[in-house]
Structures are given as C-alpha cells and as structure tokens.
Amino acid sequence: MIENTPVLHSEPVPIVYVKGSHSSIGKQLGEALRPLIQHSIDNARLLVESTYDNLKLSWEGAKNQARKYMPFAQERFPQYVEELSGMAEGANVNYTELTVVNALEALTTDALHLTKCTSLSVNEQNTANQHVLVAHNEDWLPDDEPDIYIVHAKPDDEPVFLAMSYGGLLPNVGFNEAGIAQCCDTVYPLDTRIGIPRVIVSRAVLGARTISESIRHMLVPLRAAGYNHLLVHESGEMYNVEVSARSFDILYALDGYLVHTNNYLSPKMEAIEENPDELIHTRVRYFRALHLLKETRKHTTKTLEAILKDHVNYPDSICNHSIFDIDPLDREKTIVSMIMDLTARKMEVAWGNPCTNKFHTYNIEI
C-alpha cells in the first residue's frame, strides 16, 4: 500500500510556445515563466544554504564557481548561453544566479546523490502498432515539482522540438522534428572538472539533426562531467551513451528495447564510478524496469505507463516517493512522467507521480 499520497495536479503541465533566435527564445521563456524561474533560483539558494555544513559552499561561493564554468559553454555553445542570458533578461533575474541553477549538479560536486530518473525505450519490433516509444520518469527535488513546464520551440537555425523542463533549467528531455529523442540520467564519474555544464551539453542534443551529430554533442571536448543519454531515433535505432568528463562508452540496443537508470552499465565506465555502493537503489530500478519491459511482447503507451507507475522497492521504486528523508540532499520523488511516441510525434505527460496523476497529450505540430 502506498503511503503519504503525492501531490495531485488537476491541470495538465503548462506548455509555452517560443520561436526565433536563441536569445529571443530565452527571453520569451523568461517572460512567460518569470515566477517559476525565480522560484527555482530561490530553491537553489535554500538548498545550498541548508547544506553548508555538508558542502562548505555558500551562495556567493556557488555564484563564483558558476562563473568559472560558463566561459567553456560560451566557447563551444554560445547559442545556448544566449538562451540563458535571454531567459534571465525576460524573467528579470540575475544571470549568474540562473547559471547556478543550470550548473547545480557540478557545483555541489554531485553531493546531491539522488537516484534520479528511469529511462526506457522500445522500437517498432516490440510495439503493437510498430511505433517507436520512449519513456522517462524525472526524479528530483520535490520543491521543483510546481515549476514543471513543456516547451514547444521553433529555433531559427535548428529543428522544432518539444521538451520538458522546470524552473530556470534549459530544456533537454524531449524530441525534435528530425526524429531525435533524448532522456538524461545522472551518473557519477570520478573525473569531474570545471567545464561545460551537463545541462548545456544535453540542450545541444535537441538541436541535432542526425544520430551522429547528437553523439558528437554529447562528447564535446572540455565537458564538466556527463549524463547517460538514452538516445532514440524514429528509425528504431537506440543507444545508451554513457559519458563522463573524459571518457564515454556507447551501448547499442540489439534486441529492440533499452533501459537506463543512474549507474553505469559499461564495464569501462563502471571502473570510474564514484561510490557504487551508494547506488543500490538505482540498480534495483534498472533490473526491475528491464524485467517489466521484457515481460510484454508488444508494448503500447499504456504498458509503458504501467512500468512508470511501478512501486516494487517502494519508496525507492520506479515511481519514486523518497520524499520522507530529512536530509535535504536525499529528498526526491518523481516530479514528472512522460512517454514519447516518435512515430506519431507526440508526447504524453503526467505532472508528478504517475500513479496518481493523469497523462495528457502534447503534439509537436501546432
């Protein structure tokens, strides 16, 4: 029985439509989402201040550190720095404070050791209607759940994309009109460094037009660390690209399905994983999701919904309810759940825990 009923959302996740140059897109997001962006900055400040004894990092220190990361981003991806700058202008917030939000994992040196996210996909071989499907539970701090939104963007120089984000984060989990979908799962390498923040690297993937271009963005030189990027193409090609600051490995889906959580799967990358004994929960979720995915021969969006709602190993389950922890570094829950149908070019999104909130449909075409 599930205790401590999660937040119920009577409305769908709000969607914001933006278009134009990167600076203009950022400014439009900032103007439309001003309270959410300010709230996310306030949340980041409170988190840093409440964990000073653990991290020895003040808010002023966090801003100083963020200033060290952004020149690397400016050199490689100036267009996304323009988006951040435009967002700060549109929301009337301090630009440096907004960069703290977008580099928070790096600035806390991943002391935010949350289990964070479950991603999975099936291609046309394993679906009832021969569609390519991708699913993701975003597990993060419950304070950021009110700030979830969907963005439909038409950049002047990149494919149209539909993605999820929250607060002042650049969007990265979603898909574009070139048939590229991405889910991001935090991983914990030992080789982190000052460099391009992970959020900016993953934002670049939404601007890619091919599989190889997507992977080149993931492996950009001088990155600060890395995610696992679960990368899916509308053709049915599926990859886990496991990345750290200096290394990577690519795992290909040979059998038409793919799962990733927050531990490295490649032996090469496992060798540089930090504190693997702290990642038991994520390993349990990985094997549980893999078992459920293999259990059904022909998947639909409904069968993937059922996986995203699963409570085996509760509260550290696929549908995550680990909000009970007192330590602010350990509180987390599923704040949004989503399924992308790349063939139909649509996304179904549940705001909050999917066990108690309905999925609503969003299309990439207006």
C-alpha positions as CSV (number, residue, x, y, z in Angstrom):
1,M,0.0,0.0,0.0
2,I,1.3,3.4,-1.0
3,E,1.6,5.9,1.9
4,N,1.9,9.6,2.0
5,T,-0.2,10.4,-1.0
6,P,1.7,12.5,-3.5
7,V,0.5,15.9,-4.9
8,L,-2.5,15.7,-7.1
9,H,-2.4,18.0,-10.2
10,S,-5.9,18.9,-11.5
11,E,-4.4,20.6,-14.6
12,P,-2.0,19.4,-17.3
13,V,1.6,20.6,-17.3
14,P,1.5,24.1,-18.9
15,I,3.0,24.5,-22.3
16,V,4.9,27.5,-23.7
17,Y,5.4,28.2,-27.4
18,V,8.5,30.1,-28.4
19,K,10.3,30.8,-31.7
20,G,13.1,32.9,-33.2
21,S,16.7,33.4,-32.4
22,H,18.2,31.7,-29.3
23,S,18.3,35.0,-27.4
24,S,14.7,35.6,-28.3
25,I,13.6,32.1,-27.3
26,G,15.3,32.6,-23.9
27,K,13.6,36.0,-23.4
28,Q,10.2,34.6,-24.3
29,L,10.7,31.7,-21.8
30,G,11.8,34.2,-19.2
31,E,8.8,36.4,-19.7
32,A,6.3,33.5,-19.7
33,L,7.8,31.7,-16.8
34,R,9.1,34.5,-14.6
35,P,7.6,33.2,-11.2
36,L,8.8,29.6,-12.0
37,I,12.3,30.8,-12.8
38,Q,12.6,33.0,-9.7
39,H,11.2,30.1,-7.6
40,S,13.9,27.7,-9.0
41,I,16.6,30.2,-8.1
42,D,15.2,30.6,-4.6
43,N,15.1,26.8,-4.2
44,A,18.7,26.5,-5.3
45,R,19.8,29.2,-2.8
46,L,17.9,27.5,0.0
47,L,19.4,24.1,-0.9
48,V,22.9,25.5,-0.9
49,E,22.4,27.4,2.3
50,S,20.8,24.4,4.1
51,T,23.6,22.1,3.2
52,Y,26.5,24.4,4.1
53,D,27.7,22.0,6.8
54,N,28.0,19.2,4.3
55,L,29.2,21.1,1.2
56,K,31.0,24.0,2.7
57,L,29.6,26.1,-0.2
58,S,27.9,29.4,0.4
59,W,25.5,31.0,-2.2
60,E,28.2,33.6,-3.0
61,G,30.6,30.8,-3.4
62,A,28.2,29.0,-5.7
63,K,27.9,32.1,-7.9
64,N,31.7,32.4,-8.1
65,Q,32.0,28.8,-9.1
66,A,29.3,29.1,-11.8
67,R,31.3,32.0,-13.3
68,K,34.2,29.5,-13.9
69,Y,32.0,27.1,-15.9
70,M,30.3,29.5,-18.3
71,P,33.3,30.5,-20.4
72,F,33.7,26.9,-21.5
73,A,30.0,26.9,-22.5
74,Q,30.4,30.3,-24.3
75,E,33.3,29.0,-26.4
76,R,31.5,25.8,-27.6
77,F,27.8,26.6,-27.4
78,P,27.3,30.4,-27.5
79,Q,23.8,30.0,-28.8
80,Y,22.6,28.3,-25.5
81,V,24.4,30.8,-23.4
82,E,22.4,33.3,-25.3
83,E,19.2,31.4,-24.4
84,L,20.2,31.6,-20.7
85,S,21.0,35.3,-20.9
86,G,17.7,35.9,-22.7
87,M,15.9,33.9,-20.0
88,A,17.5,36.0,-17.3
89,E,16.5,39.2,-19.1
90,G,13.0,38.1,-19.7
91,A,12.4,36.9,-16.1
92,N,14.2,39.9,-14.7
93,V,16.6,37.7,-12.6
94,N,20.3,37.8,-12.0
95,Y,22.1,36.0,-14.9
96,T,24.8,34.5,-12.6
97,E,22.2,33.1,-10.2
98,L,20.5,31.5,-13.2
99,T,23.7,29.8,-14.2
100,V,24.0,28.4,-10.7
101,V,20.7,26.6,-11.4
102,N,22.0,25.2,-14.6
103,A,25.3,24.0,-13.2
104,L,23.9,22.9,-9.8
105,E,25.0,19.3,-10.0
106,A,28.6,20.3,-10.9
107,L,28.7,23.0,-8.2
108,T,27.6,20.6,-5.5
109,T,30.1,18.0,-6.9
110,D,27.2,15.6,-7.0
111,A,26.7,15.6,-3.3
112,L,23.1,15.6,-4.5
113,H,23.4,11.8,-4.6
114,L,19.8,11.3,-5.6
115,T,19.0,8.2,-7.6
116,K,17.4,10.5,-10.2
117,C,15.4,9.1,-13.1
118,T,14.4,6.0,-15.0
119,S,14.5,5.9,-18.8
120,L,13.5,3.2,-21.2
121,S,12.6,2.7,-24.9
122,V,11.2,0.1,-27.3
123,N,11.4,0.2,-31.1
124,E,9.0,-1.0,-33.7
125,Q,9.9,-4.7,-33.2
126,N,8.4,-4.6,-29.8
127,T,5.3,-2.4,-30.1
128,A,1.7,-3.4,-31.0
129,N,1.5,-0.7,-33.7
130,Q,5.1,-0.7,-34.9
131,H,5.7,2.7,-33.3
132,V,9.0,3.8,-31.6
133,L,8.3,4.7,-27.9
134,V,10.4,6.3,-25.3
135,A,9.5,6.7,-21.6
136,H,11.1,8.6,-18.7
137,N,10.4,9.4,-15.0
138,E,12.2,12.5,-13.8
139,D,13.1,12.1,-10.2
140,W,14.3,15.2,-8.5
141,L,13.8,17.6,-5.6
142,P,10.1,17.9,-4.7
143,D,10.5,21.7,-4.3
144,D,10.8,21.9,-8.1
145,E,7.7,20.0,-8.9
146,P,5.5,23.1,-9.1
147,D,7.8,24.6,-11.8
148,I,7.4,21.9,-14.5
149,Y,6.5,23.0,-18.0
150,I,6.6,21.9,-21.6
151,V,8.3,24.0,-24.2
152,H,7.4,23.9,-27.9
153,A,10.3,25.7,-29.6
154,K,11.0,26.8,-33.2
155,P,14.6,28.0,-33.3
156,D,15.6,29.8,-36.5
157,D,18.5,27.6,-37.1
158,E,17.6,24.2,-35.5
159,P,14.8,21.6,-35.7
160,V,11.5,22.3,-33.9
161,F,11.5,20.5,-30.6
162,L,9.1,19.5,-27.8
163,A,10.7,19.1,-24.4
164,M,10.1,19.1,-20.7
165,S,11.9,21.4,-18.2
166,Y,11.4,23.0,-14.9
167,G,12.1,26.5,-13.5
168,G,15.2,28.1,-15.0
169,L,16.8,24.9,-16.5
170,L,17.4,24.8,-20.2
171,P,15.2,22.1,-21.7
172,N,16.9,18.8,-22.6
173,V,14.5,15.8,-22.2
174,G,12.3,15.6,-25.3
175,F,12.3,15.1,-29.0
176,N,12.7,17.1,-32.2
177,E,11.2,17.1,-35.7
178,A,14.3,15.3,-37.0
179,G,13.1,12.3,-35.1
180,I,15.8,12.5,-32.3
181,A,14.7,11.8,-28.7
182,Q,16.7,12.1,-25.6
183,C,16.3,11.2,-22.0
184,C,19.0,12.1,-19.5
185,D,20.0,10.1,-16.4
186,T,22.6,11.4,-13.9
187,V,25.6,9.3,-13.4
188,Y,28.5,9.7,-11.0
189,P,32.0,9.6,-12.5
190,L,35.2,10.3,-10.6
191,D,36.7,12.5,-13.3
192,T,34.5,15.6,-12.9
193,R,36.1,19.0,-13.7
194,I,35.3,22.6,-14.4
195,G,34.0,22.7,-18.0
196,I,30.8,22.8,-20.0
197,P,27.8,22.1,-17.7
198,R,25.9,18.9,-18.4
199,V,22.6,20.7,-18.9
200,I,24.1,22.8,-21.7
201,V,25.6,19.7,-23.4
202,S,22.3,17.9,-23.3
203,R,20.4,21.0,-24.6
204,A,22.6,20.8,-27.7
205,V,21.2,17.3,-28.5
206,L,17.8,18.8,-29.1
207,G,19.3,20.9,-31.8
208,A,20.8,17.9,-33.7
209,R,19.5,16.5,-37.0
210,T,21.2,13.1,-37.1
211,I,22.3,10.4,-34.7
212,S,26.0,11.0,-35.1
213,E,25.6,14.8,-34.6
214,S,23.7,14.0,-31.4
215,I,26.5,11.9,-30.1
216,R,29.2,14.4,-31.1
217,H,27.4,17.0,-29.0
218,M,27.3,14.6,-26.0
219,L,31.0,14.0,-26.3
220,V,32.0,17.7,-26.8
221,P,35.6,18.4,-25.5
222,L,36.0,20.1,-22.1
223,R,32.7,18.9,-20.7
224,A,32.4,19.2,-16.9
225,A,31.1,15.6,-16.4
226,G,28.4,13.7,-18.2
227,Y,25.0,12.1,-18.2
228,N,23.8,8.9,-19.6
229,H,22.0,10.0,-22.7
230,L,19.3,7.5,-23.8
231,L,19.2,8.4,-27.5
232,V,16.4,7.2,-29.8
233,H,15.8,7.8,-33.5
234,E,12.5,7.4,-35.2
235,S,14.1,4.7,-37.4
236,G,14.2,2.5,-34.3
237,E,17.9,3.0,-33.6
238,M,18.5,3.2,-29.8
239,Y,21.6,3.9,-27.8
240,N,22.8,4.5,-24.2
241,V,25.7,6.9,-24.5
242,E,27.4,6.8,-21.1
243,V,29.5,9.9,-20.6
244,S,32.0,11.3,-18.0
245,A,34.2,14.3,-18.2
246,R,37.0,12.5,-20.1
247,S,35.6,9.1,-21.1
248,F,32.5,7.5,-22.7
249,D,31.0,4.3,-24.0
250,I,28.1,3.6,-26.4
251,L,25.7,0.7,-25.7
252,Y,23.5,-0.3,-28.6
253,A,20.1,-1.9,-28.3
254,L,20.4,-5.1,-30.2
255,D,17.0,-6.6,-29.2
256,G,14.7,-3.6,-29.7
257,Y,14.5,-2.4,-26.1
258,L,16.7,-0.3,-23.8
259,V,16.7,0.8,-20.1
260,H,18.9,3.1,-18.1
261,T,18.8,4.4,-14.5
262,N,21.7,6.1,-12.7
263,N,24.5,3.6,-12.6
264,Y,27.0,2.9,-15.4
265,L,26.4,-0.3,-17.3
266,S,29.5,-0.4,-19.4
267,P,32.5,-2.2,-17.6
268,K,34.7,0.6,-19.0
269,M,32.6,3.3,-17.3
270,E,31.9,1.2,-14.1
271,A,35.7,1.5,-13.4
272,I,35.3,5.2,-12.9
273,E,32.0,5.2,-11.0
274,E,32.1,7.1,-7.7
275,N,30.8,5.2,-4.6
276,P,28.9,2.4,-6.4
277,D,27.8,1.0,-3.1
278,E,25.6,4.1,-2.7
279,L,23.8,3.3,-6.0
280,I,21.9,0.1,-4.9
281,H,18.5,1.7,-5.4
282,T,19.3,2.6,-9.0
283,R,20.5,-0.9,-9.8
284,V,17.3,-2.3,-8.4
285,R,15.2,0.1,-10.5
286,Y,17.3,-0.9,-13.6
287,F,16.7,-4.6,-13.3
288,R,13.0,-4.1,-12.3
289,A,12.4,-1.9,-15.4
290,L,14.3,-4.4,-17.6
291,H,12.2,-7.3,-16.3
292,L,8.9,-5.4,-16.9
293,L,10.0,-4.4,-20.4
294,K,10.8,-7.9,-21.4
295,E,7.6,-9.3,-19.8
296,T,5.4,-7.7,-22.5
297,R,5.9,-8.8,-26.1
298,K,4.0,-5.9,-27.8
299,H,4.1,-2.7,-25.9
300,T,1.8,0.3,-26.1
301,T,1.9,3.7,-24.3
302,K,-0.4,2.0,-21.7
303,T,2.1,-0.8,-21.0
304,L,4.9,1.8,-20.6
305,E,2.6,3.9,-18.3
306,A,2.3,0.8,-16.1
307,I,6.0,0.4,-15.9
308,L,6.4,4.1,-14.9
309,K,3.8,3.6,-12.1
310,D,5.6,0.5,-10.7
311,H,6.1,0.5,-6.9
312,V,8.4,-2.5,-6.3
313,N,11.1,-1.5,-3.8
314,Y,8.9,1.4,-2.7
315,P,9.7,4.2,-1.8
316,D,12.8,3.9,-4.0
317,S,10.8,2.5,-6.8
318,I,10.4,3.4,-10.5
319,C,7.6,5.6,-9.4
320,N,9.7,7.3,-6.7
321,H,8.3,8.5,-3.4
322,S,11.5,9.1,-1.4
323,I,10.4,12.4,0.0
324,F,10.5,11.3,3.6
325,D,14.2,11.7,4.1
326,I,15.1,14.5,6.4
327,D,18.5,15.3,4.8
328,P,17.8,17.8,2.1
329,L,20.5,16.1,-0.1
330,D,18.4,12.9,-0.1
331,R,14.9,14.1,-0.6
332,E,13.5,13.2,-4.0
333,K,10.4,12.0,-5.9
334,T,9.1,11.6,-9.4
335,I,8.1,15.1,-10.3
336,V,7.1,14.4,-13.9
337,S,6.5,11.3,-16.0
338,M,6.5,11.2,-19.8
339,I,6.1,8.9,-22.8
340,M,7.2,10.0,-26.3
341,D,5.8,8.4,-29.4
342,L,8.4,9.3,-32.1
343,T,6.4,7.7,-34.9
344,A,3.3,9.8,-34.1
345,R,5.4,12.8,-33.0
346,K,3.6,13.3,-29.7
347,M,4.3,13.2,-26.0
348,E,2.2,12.1,-23.1
349,V,3.0,13.8,-19.7
350,A,1.8,13.2,-16.2
351,W,2.6,16.0,-13.7
352,G,4.0,14.5,-10.5
353,N,3.9,10.8,-9.6
354,P,2.2,8.9,-12.5
355,C,0.4,6.6,-10.0
356,T,-2.0,9.4,-9.0
357,N,-1.8,11.9,-11.9
358,K,-3.3,11.6,-15.4
359,F,-1.3,11.7,-18.6
360,H,-2.0,14.5,-21.1
361,T,-1.0,14.6,-24.8
362,Y,1.2,17.2,-26.4
363,N,2.0,17.4,-30.2
364,I,5.0,18.8,-31.9
365,E,2.8,20.3,-34.6
366,I,0.7,23.3,-33.7
